[in-house]
């Protein structure tokens, strides 16, 4: 909350509370019929009411300044967000341009792979276009291979049975 708003609220509150005392004196003087005390008490009531009104103006001024600062802050945050989006878009465009420049990996199929595919190459290409994998398990019948840390194929023992119970 803005300082002027806080000051205005505190001042207006105090003056409204202070106005109760002279108003009580006015009511007692009215019951007694003492007009001079009534006039003095109403003068004090008027002064404190004027002070409360001045503090009310401070409150309004402080609220306007606070709203202005909030608008400016929101505008600067929006500008920062737009700037960040432009930077991200530029970075993304750079990445796209780099990928189009040929800085990508290439895949080559060995002669053995070409021989295995053989007549099924049309099916494989069709599968790649539609993003659906082509089942080639029946074309290539091989045993499962386990590779070592060095990248060599380790021979598995055919007589071992592995069972896992959970």
N, C-alpha and C positions, 0 to 999 in steps of 0.2 A: 504494500500500500504506500502511496506517495506521502511524503512528510507533511505537505500542506493539508492533505486530506485528514491525516491523523490529528494535526494541530486543530483544525477546524472542528472535528468531531469532539475532541476533548474540551475545547473552549465553549462550544455550544451547549454541551451537556452540563458543564459547570455553571454557566449563566442561567440555564433553565432551573437548576437546583437552587441557585442563589435567589432567583425570583420568588421562590416560595416564602421566604422570610418576610420581605416587605409586604407581600400580599396578605400574609397572616396578620401582620400589624394593621393593615388597612381594614380587614374584616373586624378585628377587635374594636378599632376606632369607630367603625360604622355602628356597631352595637351600642357603643357609649354615646354616639352622636357628636364626636369630636371631629369637626370638619378640617381643621388645620393639620391634624395628624394624618387624616385620610389623604389630603393633598400631597403631603410630603411622602407618604408611603407609595402613592401612585406615581410620584416622580421617580422614586427608586425602581419601581416595577418597570416603568418605561425605559429607564437607562439600561437595566439588565436585559430587557427584551431587545433593545437596539444592539447591544453587544452580541447577543445570541444571533441576531440577524447578520451582523458583520462576519461572525464566524461561519454562518451558513454560506455566505458568499465565498469565503476561503475554501470551504468544502467543495463547492461547485467548480471553483478555479482549479483546485488540486485534482479533481476528477477529470476535468478536461485535459490537463497536462498528462495525467496518467494514461488516458485513452490515446492521446497523441503519441506518447512513447511506445505504447503497445502496438499501435499501427505501424510505427517506424520499425520496430523490432520484427514484426511479422513480415514486413516488406523485405527487410534485409535477409531474413531466413529464407524467404521464397527466392530471392535472387541467388543466394548461396546454393540452394537446391537446384536451380536451373543451371548454374555454372557447373556443378558437380555432374549433372546429367550430361551436359555437353562434353565434359572431359571423358566420362565413361564411354559415351558414344564414339568419340574420337579414338580412344584406345581400342574399342571393339572393331572399328573400321580398320585400324592398323593391323590387328590380328587377322582379320579377314583378308586383307591385302597380302599379308605375309603367307597365308595358307594358299592363296591363288598364285603366288610367285613361284611355286614349285619347291618350297622348303618343306615338303611333306615326304613321308616314307613311301617307298614303292614296294610292291609285292611281285615276286617272280615265281613261276611254277617250273619245277625241274622237269627234265625229260621223263623221269619215272612217273611223276604226277600227271603229266600230259597223257602218257600211255594208259594209266589207270582210268582217267576220265574218258578217254577215247570217244566213243559215240555219245556219251552223256554230256558232252560239253555244252550242247544247246540247252539241256535241262538245267545245268549249273548256272549258265548265264541268265536264264529266265528266273531262276530262284533268286539270284542276286538282285535283279531289277525289282522284283516284287517284295524284297526284304524277307522272303520266306526261305528257310534253309532247305536244301535239297538233301534227301536221304540218300547217302552214298555208302551206307554200312554194308549193303549187299554187294556193292561193287568191289569193296576192298575187305578181304577177310584176313585180319591180322590178330595176333595175340596181344594182350595188353603189355605195355612196356613200362618199366620203372626206371627213371633216370637218376644217376648219382649227382653229387654236388659238382662234379667236374663236367657234367653234361653228357657223360657216356651212358649208353643203355646197359643196365644191369640185367643179367639173366636171372629169371625167377626159377625157383625149383618147382618142378611140376608135381611133386608128390606132397607138397604141404597144403594143409587145409587150415584156413583161418576162420575162426568163428568169434563173433562178438555178441555177448549177451548183455542186455540192458535191464 
